[in-house]
Amino acid sequence: MPIRIDSDLPAKKILEEENIFVMDMGRAMSQDIRPLKIIILNLMPLKQDTELHLLRSLSNTPLQVDVLFLRTKMHQSKNTPASHMEAFYTVFDEVKEHRYDGLIITGAPVELKAFEEIDYWDELVEIMEWSKTHVTSTFHICWAAQAGLYYHYGIHKKDLPKKLSGVYEHRTLHRKTPLVRGFDDRFFAPHSRNTEADRWEIRNCTNLTILADSDEVGPFIVIGDEGKQVFVTGHPEYDILTLDKEYKRDVDKGMNPEIPVHYYEDDNPNNKPIKSWRCHGNTLYTNWLNYYVYQATPFDWE
């Protein structure tokens, strides 16, 4: 939460120069508080696992957050009970007249297809276009980051020679940008994907800023339109056992997957995974909620 101080206090200028968020008394007295309204378009097959991952990530803040789950009409989930979808999910037609403080669009196991070949692509395009006027900030994860970069900025995606799976090191750039406030110079994050948004097109796009990068996996955190669009190419919300489950699933299918890198103790899948990304993952979601949703959204959207 912001530090609330008198606007004339000499320390205020120093704190602002150190990139610490402060709120003067005048603004604080005029600010009303209400719950943040966050809508999550969940495109992952194991929807209940993804719900848990994201809710954990969004819970590390003193802000009150109201969450609504959204599904596509064009694609019926095969891995989540219909009763669960009926009880806890809504469709775009039921929410498109409303405004939301934040939108999260998850990854999806469709990355090897061209965007236009995906059965719900037109619906996703409609939602992304709607978000420009009805959402304060949109947070795109993994495949959704590729889709959002393609739709909003024309960034193409490319197939990788082999699947990226594991926990990779990244370096923090533009450290004064609030989204990476509190990040170390080097940090780790999980990735699990077969494609990537073209890293050279991202770096050459003047409307995008890369906040975290990696020699191995390319840009990790990218923002556009001063944070109205946030793109995260990995999975900072992943639970410690998620990559383990994916690896063992693919082994059982006879796919002969490579062992996720920098993940198991001694790179041995018989050992427990090493948790090395949770603090930065939580910080990323907390920073997004605080600086790009809470601080930017109007009290009365309607």
SULQUI-V29693 format. One record per residue. N is the residue number from 0. RES is the residue in one letter. SS is DSSP state (2 for helix, 1 for strand, 0 for the rest). PSI is psi in whole degrees, 0 to 359 (* if undefined). D_FIRST is the distance of its C-alpha to the first C-alpha in Angstrom with 1 decimal. Layout:
# SULQUI-V29693
N_RES_SS_PSI_D_FIRST ; N_RES_SS_PSI_D_FIRST
This chain:
# SULQUI-V29693
0_M_0_156_0.0 ; 1_P_0_154_3.8 ; 2_I_1_129_6.7 ; 3_R_1_117_9.1 ; 4_I_1_167_12.6 ; 5_D_0_139_16.1 ; 6_S_0_339_17.1 ; 7_D_0_356_20.2 ; 8_L_0_127_18.9 ; 9_P_2_328_20.5 ; 10_A_2_339_17.6 ; 11_K_2_314_15.6 ; 12_K_2_320_18.0 ; 13_I_2_316_18.0 ; 14_L_2_318_14.3 ; 15_E_2_322_14.6 ; 16_E_2_332_17.7 ; 17_E_0_6_16.0 ; 18_N_0_30_13.7 ; 19_I_0_128_10.5 ; 20_F_0_125_8.3 ; 21_V_1_150_9.0 ; 22_M_1_126_9.7 ; 23_D_1_167_13.1 ; 24_M_2_323_14.5 ; 25_G_2_315_16.6 ; 26_R_2_320_14.1 ; 27_A_2_320_11.9 ; 28_M_2_332_15.3 ; 29_S_2_359_16.4 ; 30_Q_0_121_13.4 ; 31_D_0_157_14.4 ; 32_I_0_135_12.5 ; 33_R_0_161_14.3 ; 34_P_0_145_14.2 ; 35_L_1_141_13.9 ; 36_K_1_111_17.5 ; 37_I_1_130_18.1 ; 38_I_1_135_21.7 ; 39_I_1_116_23.1 ; 40_L_1_104_26.6 ; 41_N_0_108_27.9 ; 42_L_0_359_30.9 ; 43_M_0_149_31.3 ; 44_P_0_318_34.4 ; 45_L_0_79_33.0 ; 46_K_2_324_30.5 ; 47_Q_2_324_29.6 ; 48_D_2_316_28.7 ; 49_T_2_322_26.5 ; 50_E_2_313_24.8 ; 51_L_2_316_24.0 ; 52_H_2_313_22.8 ; 53_L_2_321_20.3 ; 54_L_2_323_19.1 ; 55_R_2_316_18.4 ; 56_S_2_327_16.5 ; 57_L_2_351_14.3 ; 58_S_0_350_13.8 ; 59_N_0_55_11.5 ; 60_T_0_148_8.2 ; 61_P_0_355_7.4 ; 62_L_0_146_8.2 ; 63_Q_0_126_11.9 ; 64_V_1_123_14.0 ; 65_D_1_124_17.7 ; 66_V_1_135_19.8 ; 67_L_1_135_23.3 ; 68_F_1_139_25.8 ; 69_L_1_142_28.2 ; 70_R_1_166_31.6 ; 71_T_0_151_34.3 ; 72_K_0_330_37.6 ; 73_M_0_344_39.7 ; 74_H_0_123_39.0 ; 75_Q_0_131_39.5 ; 76_S_0_134_37.8 ; 77_K_0_348_40.4 ; 78_N_0_2_38.2 ; 79_T_0_133_36.3 ; 80_P_0_140_38.2 ; 81_A_2_326_38.9 ; 82_S_2_324_37.9 ; 83_H_2_316_34.4 ; 84_M_2_320_34.1 ; 85_E_2_322_35.6 ; 86_A_2_326_33.3 ; 87_F_2_358_29.9 ; 88_Y_1_151_30.4 ; 89_T_1_173_31.1 ; 90_V_1_164_32.7 ; 91_F_2_322_31.8 ; 92_D_2_334_34.3 ; 93_E_2_350_32.6 ; 94_V_0_351_29.2 ; 95_K_0_344_30.1 ; 96_E_0_353_30.3 ; 97_H_0_167_26.6 ; 98_R_0_149_23.5 ; 99_Y_1_150_20.5 ; 100_D_1_322_16.9 ; 101_G_1_149_17.5 ; 102_L_1_132_20.7 ; 103_I_1_129_21.4 ; 104_I_1_122_25.0 ; 105_T_0_175_26.2 ; 106_G_0_177_29.1 ; 107_A_0_147_32.6 ; 108_P_0_53_35.9 ; 109_V_0_16_37.7 ; 110_E_0_336_37.1 ; 111_L_0_352_40.8 ; 112_K_0_152_41.7 ; 113_A_0_147_41.6 ; 114_F_2_314_38.8 ; 115_E_2_348_41.4 ; 116_E_2_350_43.2 ; 117_I_0_136_40.4 ; 118_D_0_335_41.2 ; 119_Y_0_17_37.9 ; 120_W_2_314_37.3 ; 121_D_2_322_38.2 ; 122_E_2_320_35.8 ; 123_L_2_319_33.0 ; 124_V_2_318_33.9 ; 125_E_2_319_33.7 ; 126_I_2_318_30.2 ; 127_M_2_322_29.0 ; 128_E_2_317_30.7 ; 129_W_2_324_29.2 ; 130_S_2_335_25.6 ; 131_K_2_328_26.2 ; 132_T_2_347_26.3 ; 133_H_2_2_24.6 ; 134_V_1_138_21.5 ; 135_T_1_312_18.5 ; 136_S_1_141_18.3 ; 137_T_1_131_20.6 ; 138_F_1_111_20.2 ; 139_H_1_133_23.7 ; 140_I_1_131_24.7 ; 141_C_0_247_27.9 ; 142_W_2_323_30.9 ; 143_A_2_329_28.7 ; 144_A_2_319_27.5 ; 145_Q_2_317_31.2 ; 146_A_2_317_31.9 ; 147_G_2_319_29.2 ; 148_L_2_324_30.1 ; 149_Y_2_313_33.7 ; 150_Y_2_312_33.2 ; 151_H_2_328_30.9 ; 152_Y_2_2_32.3 ; 153_G_0_22_35.6 ; 154_I_0_125_34.7 ; 155_H_0_159_37.3 ; 156_K_1_156_37.0 ; 157_K_1_146_39.5 ; 158_D_1_142_40.9 ; 159_L_1_153_40.4 ; 160_P_1_327_43.4 ; 161_K_1_163_42.0 ; 162_K_1_136_38.9 ; 163_L_1_121_35.8 ; 164_S_1_119_34.7 ; 165_G_1_194_32.8 ; 166_V_1_118_29.9 ; 167_Y_1_152_29.9 ; 168_E_1_141_28.5 ; 169_H_1_158_26.5 ; 170_R_1_142_25.6 ; 171_T_1_133_22.5 ; 172_L_0_161_23.3 ; 173_H_0_60_21.5 ; 174_R_0_338_19.0 ; 175_K_0_354_17.1 ; 176_T_0_129_16.4 ; 177_P_2_331_12.7 ; 178_L_2_332_14.0 ; 179_V_2_21_15.4 ; 180_R_0_132_13.0 ; 181_G_0_356_13.6 ; 182_F_0_145_16.9 ; 183_D_0_167_20.1 ; 184_D_0_323_23.1 ; 185_R_1_139_24.8 ; 186_F_1_167_23.5 ; 187_F_1_153_25.1 ; 188_A_1_147_24.9 ; 189_P_1_148_27.4 ; 190_H_1_148_29.7 ; 191_S_1_92_32.4 ; 192_R_1_160_34.3 ; 193_N_1_354_37.7 ; 194_T_1_170_36.8 ; 195_E_1_151_34.5 ; 196_A_1_138_33.6 ; 197_D_0_111_35.8 ; 198_R_2_330_33.9 ; 199_W_2_324_36.1 ; 200_E_2_321_35.6 ; 201_I_2_312_31.8 ; 202_R_2_335_32.2 ; 203_N_0_0_34.6 ; 204_C_0_117_32.6 ; 205_T_0_344_31.2 ; 206_N_0_0_28.8 ; 207_L_1_147_27.0 ; 208_T_1_126_24.9 ; 209_I_1_121_25.0 ; 210_L_1_339_21.9 ; 211_A_1_138_23.5 ; 212_D_1_164_27.2 ; 213_S_0_137_29.9 ; 214_D_0_327_33.6 ; 215_E_0_316_34.4 ; 216_V_0_2_32.5 ; 217_G_0_194_31.5 ; 218_P_0_137_28.3 ; 219_F_0_310_25.5 ; 220_I_1_123_22.4 ; 221_V_1_137_23.5 ; 222_I_1_150_21.9 ; 223_G_1_158_23.8 ; 224_D_2_46_23.4 ; 225_E_2_35_20.3 ; 226_G_2_358_18.4 ; 227_K_0_330_20.0 ; 228_Q_1_125_22.0 ; 229_V_1_132_20.7 ; 230_F_1_123_23.5 ; 231_V_1_116_23.3 ; 232_T_0_354_26.8 ; 233_G_0_208_26.5 ; 234_H_0_73_24.9 ; 235_P_0_344_21.7 ; 236_E_0_353_21.4 ; 237_Y_0_141_24.9 ; 238_D_0_164_25.6 ; 239_I_0_332_27.6 ; 240_L_0_2_30.9 ; 241_T_2_310_30.6 ; 242_L_2_326_32.5 ; 243_D_2_315_35.0 ; 244_K_2_318_35.7 ; 245_E_2_316_36.2 ; 246_Y_2_311_38.5 ; 247_K_2_329_40.6 ; 248_R_2_314_40.9 ; 249_D_2_327_42.4 ; 250_V_2_314_44.6 ; 251_D_2_332_45.9 ; 252_K_0_359_46.7 ; 253_G_0_24_48.8 ; 254_M_0_353_46.7 ; 255_N_0_55_46.9 ; 256_P_0_156_43.3 ; 257_E_0_151_42.2 ; 258_I_0_132_40.1 ; 259_P_0_132_36.4 ; 260_V_1_148_35.9 ; 261_H_0_35_33.8 ; 262_Y_0_307_33.0 ; 263_Y_1_150_35.6 ; 264_E_2_125_36.5 ; 265_D_2_21_39.5 ; 266_D_2_32_39.3 ; 267_N_0_114_41.2 ; 268_P_0_352_40.2 ; 269_N_0_348_41.7 ; 270_N_0_165_39.0 ; 271_K_0_147_35.4 ; 272_P_1_156_32.8 ; 273_I_0_124_30.5 ; 274_K_0_112_26.7 ; 275_S_0_8_25.4 ; 276_W_0_352_22.7 ; 277_R_2_318_20.3 ; 278_C_2_314_17.5 ; 279_H_2_327_17.5 ; 280_G_2_313_17.9 ; 281_N_2_320_14.9 ; 282_T_2_321_12.8 ; 283_L_2_312_14.5 ; 284_Y_2_322_13.7 ; 285_T_2_316_10.0 ; 286_N_2_319_10.0 ; 287_W_2_312_12.3 ; 288_L_2_317_10.4 ; 289_N_2_307_7.3 ; 290_Y_2_332_9.5 ; 291_Y_2_350_12.8 ; 292_V_2_293_12.5 ; 293_Y_2_314_9.7 ; 294_Q_0_344_9.9 ; 295_A_0_340_13.6 ; 296_T_0_144_15.0 ; 297_P_0_155_16.9 ; 298_F_0_317_16.6 ; 299_D_0_95_20.3 ; 300_W_0_320_21.4 ; 301_E_0_*_24.9
